[in-house]
Amino acid sequence: MKLNLDQEKPIFIQIADGIEDGILTKAFPEESQIPSITEFSVKYKINPATALKGINLLVDEGIIFKRRGVGMFVSKGAVSQLQKKRQDQFFNNYISKLIDEAKRLNITSDEIIAMIERGFTQ
């Protein structure tokens, strides 16, 4: 996980996104422990409150759960939950805009599909 402190995206969101990426790539398997808030703050030289804020986003979503006195763990079913979340974001951020532009340009759905398939083969 890499943080970009110059990026407009807040650091706590970058922390949450990085953990999500780790869960999706199986770096943090379901039911495994993730690094502690202290480990995040030391490794990335950030305030522990910032790391906690990012982790709490995932706790609130049920992606991570706390075991009192032990640490933070990836919830069972987190991968499928994150895949669904990211697919929804992908649709809203990319597909909707693609369709809107295609309509303005009179591009049919068949033509869009052909373009996408061409992109996968290039």
Secondary structure, DSSP 8 states (H G I E B T S, - for coil): ----TTSSS-HHHHHHHHHHHHHHTTSS-TT-B---HHHHHHHHT--HHHHHHHHHHHHHHTSEEEETTTEEEE-TTHHHHHHHHHHHHHIIIIIHHHHHHHHHTT--HHHHHHHHHHHHH-
